[in-house]
Amino acid sequence: MNGFLTYKECESIQTFDNLAGTFKLLVQDDNIEIFESNIHAGKSILCQPYESKDALNVIIVQEGTLFHTNERKVITSGQRITFKNLTETHHLSVITPTKLLMIRESKFFTQQASTTNEIYHFIHQIQAKDHYSEYHCNAVGNLAVQIATMMRLSDKEIHNVGHAAKVHDIGKVNIPDVILNKPSRLTDQEFEIMRKHPQDGHDLILKTIDSKEIASIVLQHHERLDGSGYPNRLKDDQIRIEAKIIAVVDSFDAMVSKRPYKSPMSPSDALDDLSRHIGIWYEEEIVHTLKEILEINRSIIKSQSQSRFEVK
């Protein structure tokens, strides 16, 4: 990139739009790229070791509020983040709609944006069948990756749980609409059809993005510690840790969500239900970590609400 170049405000080299937000690559040269991210509330940002190896990364928060899961710290507009040679994955939860400018000595924009687009392509497929499933997959994905980060799982496991959780219900695209959107409880026969979605999701992922690990997690997300789950009645250590996390968050979000055939439970009641099944269906550390995250999120929202109405 030689010479003196100017660009219009709306110009970008590449733009990706998906359910997470809008991402614009503004500048790219041999050893640097600058991009702008406008990210919706409730989404996640992962800062990973591979993208920071001997490469400085700078994030300037232009608008919005983030929560740094690793350090339990709120980050607001006007602040900036730097990272280089990370030894673990860092997770940022997007609390309010956020605009970021990222500058880094590496080129991963296209690779990362393309992977994200593949994931959200699946979510679009789910949305076409069932709007609840779209919202549910997003909610489960963001909570699951927070839990994985707070539990200090490996970078690979955090990466896997983030992607797998967002597409864990993709197998439901094969479920007839009359069953998927039924306004009353399913019959035993209909439930047997619904129980096929983990296997269908596994097979679909292998055919499309060809990730055996993500496919395996999707296959196992309805397994339970005592072997009472499906489709393969796996027990304890036979179940991947990523699937165990998704199982907890999937159940929690289902309980607190309003559906045509049931009223939503309060988060407190849903946590009590999860706690009653610790060691039977769910792992204790995962349930306790979810509870901690919900308490943190509640305190952040409360403090923001207070500051918004504070008399100056």
C-alpha positions in Angstrom: 0.0 0.0 0.0 2.1 2.8 -1.3 1.3 6.5 -1.8 -1.2 8.8 -0.2 -4.8 7.4 -0.2 -8.0 8.8 1.1 -11.3 7.0 1.5 -14.9 8.1 1.9 -16.6 7.4 5.3 -18.8 4.6 3.9 -16.0 2.9 1.9 -14.6 -0.5 3.0 -12.5 -3.2 1.5 -14.9 -5.9 2.7 -18.1 -5.8 4.6 -19.8 -8.7 6.4 -23.4 -8.4 7.8 -24.8 -11.2 9.9 -26.9 -11.6 13.0 -24.0 -10.6 15.2 -23.6 -7.2 13.6 -21.8 -5.4 10.8 -18.0 -5.8 10.3 -16.0 -3.6 7.9 -12.4 -4.1 6.8 -11.2 -0.5 6.4 -7.4 -0.9 5.9 -5.2 -3.9 5.1 -1.5 -4.2 4.3 1.2 -6.8 4.6 1.4 -6.6 8.4 -1.6 -4.6 9.5 -5.4 -4.5 9.3 -7.9 -2.1 10.7 -11.6 -2.9 10.9 -14.8 -1.5 12.4 -17.3 -3.7 14.2 -20.8 -2.8 15.1 -22.0 -5.6 17.4 -25.4 -6.3 18.8 -26.0 -6.6 22.5 -25.9 -10.2 23.8 -23.1 -11.3 21.5 -19.6 -12.5 22.4 -16.0 -11.4 21.3 -13.2 -13.9 21.7 -9.5 -12.7 21.8 -7.4 -15.8 21.2 -3.7 -16.7 21.5 -3.3 -17.6 17.8 -4.3 -14.1 16.6 -1.9 -12.4 19.1 1.2 -14.4 18.6 4.0 -11.8 18.3 1.3 -9.4 17.0 -0.1 -6.4 18.8 -3.9 -6.0 18.8 -5.6 -2.8 19.8 -9.4 -2.4 20.4 -10.8 1.1 20.8 -14.3 1.1 22.3 -16.1 4.0 20.5 -19.6 3.2 21.8 -21.3 0.7 24.1 -20.5 -1.4 27.1 -18.5 -4.7 27.3 -17.9 -7.1 30.2 -14.4 -8.8 30.4 -15.3 -12.2 31.7 -11.8 -13.3 32.6 -11.2 -10.3 35.0 -14.9 -9.6 35.9 -14.5 -6.0 34.6 -16.8 -3.6 32.8 -15.4 -1.8 29.8 -17.1 1.4 28.5 -16.8 3.8 25.5 -13.6 5.7 25.4 -11.5 2.9 26.8 -9.1 0.8 24.8 -7.8 -2.7 25.1 -4.4 -4.1 23.9 -3.3 -7.7 23.8 -0.3 -9.5 22.5 1.1 -13.1 23.0 -1.9 -14.2 25.0 -1.6 -17.4 27.0 -5.3 -18.0 27.2 -8.5 -17.0 25.5 -10.2 -13.8 26.7 -13.9 -13.3 26.4 -15.8 -10.0 26.1 -19.6 -10.0 26.5 -21.4 -7.3 24.6 -23.8 -5.7 27.2 -25.2 -2.9 25.0 -24.9 -2.3 21.2 -21.2 -1.6 20.7 -19.0 0.0 18.1 -15.3 -1.0 18.1 -12.3 0.0 16.0 -9.7 -2.8 15.9 -6.1 -2.4 14.8 -3.8 -5.4 14.6 -0.5 -6.6 13.3 -2.0 -9.7 11.7 -4.5 -10.6 9.0 -7.4 -12.7 10.2 -10.4 -10.6 9.3 -11.6 -12.5 6.3 -11.0 -15.9 7.9 -12.8 -15.1 11.1 -15.7 -13.3 9.4 -16.2 -16.2 6.9 -16.3 -18.7 9.8 -18.8 -16.5 11.6 -20.9 -16.2 8.5 -21.0 -20.0 8.2 -22.3 -20.3 11.7 -25.0 -17.6 11.1 -26.0 -19.2 7.9 -27.1 -22.2 10.0 -28.9 -19.9 12.4 -30.8 -18.3 9.4 -31.9 -21.8 8.4 -33.3 -22.3 11.9 -35.0 -18.9 11.8 -36.8 -19.8 8.7 -38.4 -22.7 10.6 -38.8 -21.3 14.1 -38.0 -17.8 15.4 -37.8 -19.0 18.9 -35.0 -21.4 18.0 -33.0 -18.6 16.4 -33.2 -16.5 19.6 -32.6 -19.6 21.7 -29.4 -20.6 19.8 -28.0 -17.1 20.2 -28.7 -16.9 23.9 -27.3 -20.4 24.6 -24.2 -19.6 22.5 -23.3 -16.5 24.4 -23.9 -17.9 27.9 -22.1 -21.1 27.1 -18.9 -19.4 25.9 -18.9 -17.2 29.1 -19.1 -20.4 31.2 -16.3 -22.1 29.3 -14.1 -19.0 29.8 -14.8 -18.7 33.5 -14.0 -22.4 33.9 -10.6 -21.8 32.2 -11.2 -24.4 29.6 -8.6 -24.8 26.8 -8.6 -22.3 23.9 -9.9 -25.1 21.6 -12.7 -26.0 23.9 -13.8 -22.4 24.3 -13.7 -22.0 20.5 -15.7 -25.2 20.0 -18.4 -24.5 22.6 -18.9 -21.0 21.1 -19.6 -22.4 17.7 -21.4 -25.6 18.7 -23.8 -23.8 21.1 -25.0 -21.5 18.4 -25.9 -24.3 16.0 -26.8 -27.0 18.6 -30.4 -27.1 17.3 -29.6 -27.0 13.6 -31.0 -30.6 13.3 -34.5 -29.1 13.9 -34.6 -28.0 10.3 -35.6 -31.6 9.5 -38.5 -31.5 12.0 -42.0 -30.9 10.4 -43.3 -27.4 11.1 -46.5 -28.8 12.6 -44.4 -30.5 15.4 -41.8 -27.7 15.8 -44.4 -25.0 16.2 -47.1 -27.0 17.9 -48.9 -24.8 20.5 -49.4 -27.6 22.9 -47.3 -30.4 24.4 -46.0 -33.1 22.1 -47.3 -36.6 22.0 -45.0 -39.5 22.7 -44.7 -40.1 19.0 -44.0 -36.5 18.2 -41.4 -36.4 20.9 -39.6 -39.3 19.4 -39.4 -37.4 16.1 -38.1 -34.3 18.0 -35.4 -36.5 19.6 -33.8 -37.1 16.2 -32.5 -33.5 16.0 -29.1 -34.1 17.7 -28.2 -36.9 15.2 -29.6 -34.9 12.3 -27.6 -31.8 13.4 -24.4 -33.9 13.7 -24.9 -35.3 10.2 -25.6 -31.8 8.7 -22.5 -30.2 10.2 -20.3 -33.0 8.9 -21.7 -32.5 5.4 -21.2 -28.7 5.4 -18.5 -27.3 7.6 -16.8 -30.7 8.1 -15.9 -30.3 11.8 -16.0 -33.6 13.6 -15.5 -31.9 17.0 -18.5 -29.5 16.6 -20.6 -32.3 15.1 -19.8 -34.5 18.2 -20.7 -31.7 20.6 -24.1 -31.1 18.8 -24.7 -34.9 18.9 -24.2 -35.0 22.7 -26.0 -31.9 23.9 -29.0 -33.9 25.2 -27.0 -36.5 27.0 -27.1 -36.6 30.8 -24.6 -37.7 33.5 -26.8 -40.6 34.7 -27.2 -42.0 31.1 -30.9 -41.0 30.9 -30.3 -38.6 27.9 -30.3 -39.2 24.2 -29.5 -40.3 21.5 -26.8 -42.6 22.8 -27.4 -42.7 26.6 -23.8 -41.6 27.4 -22.7 -41.2 31.0 -20.3 -39.0 32.9 -16.9 -38.8 31.2 -18.3 -40.2 28.0 -19.8 -36.8 27.4 -17.6 -33.9 26.2 -17.3 -31.0 28.5 -18.5 -28.6 25.8 -21.8 -30.7 25.5 -22.2 -30.7 29.3 -22.0 -26.9 29.3 -24.5 -26.6 26.4 -26.9 -29.1 28.2 -27.0 -26.8 31.3 -27.5 -23.5 29.4 -29.9 -25.1 26.9 -32.1 -26.3 29.8 -31.9 -23.0 31.6 -32.9 -20.9 28.6 -35.8 -23.3 27.7 -37.1 -23.0 31.3 -37.0 -19.2 31.4 -38.5 -18.8 27.8 -42.2 -18.3 27.1 -43.6 -20.9 24.7 -47.1 -21.4 23.4 -47.5 -24.5 25.6 -46.0 -23.1 28.8 -45.3 -19.9 30.9 -41.7 -18.9 31.6 -40.1 -19.8 34.9 -38.2 -17.1 36.8 -34.4 -17.4 36.6 -34.3 -18.2 40.3 -36.7 -21.1 39.9 -34.8 -22.3 36.8 -31.5 -22.3 38.8 -33.2 -24.2 41.6 -34.4 -26.8 39.1 -30.9 -27.2 37.7 -29.4 -27.4 41.2 -31.8 -30.3 42.1 -30.3 -32.3 39.2 -26.6 -31.6 40.0 -24.7 -34.9 39.8 -27.7 -36.6 38.1 -28.1 -34.7 34.9 -25.7 -31.7 35.2 -22.2 -31.0 36.5 -22.0 -29.0 39.7 -19.2 -26.6 38.5 -21.2 -25.7 35.4 -24.4 -24.9 37.3 -22.5 -22.8 39.8 -20.7 -20.9 37.1 -23.9 -20.1 35.3 -25.3 -18.8 38.6 -22.3 -16.5 39.0 -22.6 -15.2 35.5 -26.3 -14.4 35.9 -25.6 -12.5 39.2 -22.8 -10.5 37.5 -25.0 -9.6 34.5 -27.8 -8.6 36.8 -25.5 -6.2 38.8 -24.2 -4.7 35.5 -27.7 -4.0 34.2 -28.8 -2.6 37.5 -25.8 -0.2 37.8 -26.3 0.9 34.2 -29.9 1.6 34.8 -29.1 3.6 37.9 -26.4 5.7 36.1 -28.8 6.4 33.3 -31.3 8.1 35.6 -28.7 9.6 38.0 -29.3 13.4 38.6 -26.2 15.3 37.4 
